[in-house]
Amino acid sequence: MWFMLLFIRGTCDDKLKVLFRMYDTDDTGVLNPCDISQMIRSMLQIAGTRLNDQIISEIVHEMFSNAGLAKEEPLQFKDFEVLFSNQMELFSKSSLDWKG
């Protein structure tokens, strides 16, 4: 439940850390491009949108390229921050919407 509190009250950095930990399923402290692809698929699913694997792969490649990161290399958290640095305003406005 701690992750819910971070999404409600946390900083951008807190929210990025939650996302990183959610997709670091093997708890190695790194995310590989497949993990990033899965994260994008999950976000698209939540938004009710679907893209094929080729388009998602292109999106991941473009994200890595724009951030100056090599696509084949696993990302540590500091790299993950760079990858999403141009989306920080979006993270600052993100929250959980509770419907009851």
PEPE-V938962 format. One record per helix or strand. SS is the DSSP state (2 for helix, 1 for strand). FROM is the first residue (numbers start at 1). TO is the last residue. If there is no record, write none. Layout:
BEGIN
ss | from | to
SS | FROM | TO
SS | FROM | TO
END
This chain:
BEGIN
ss | from | to
2 | 2 | 9
2 | 12 | 23
1 | 31 | 31
2 | 33 | 46
2 | 53 | 66
1 | 75 | 75
2 | 77 | 83
2 | 85 | 93
END
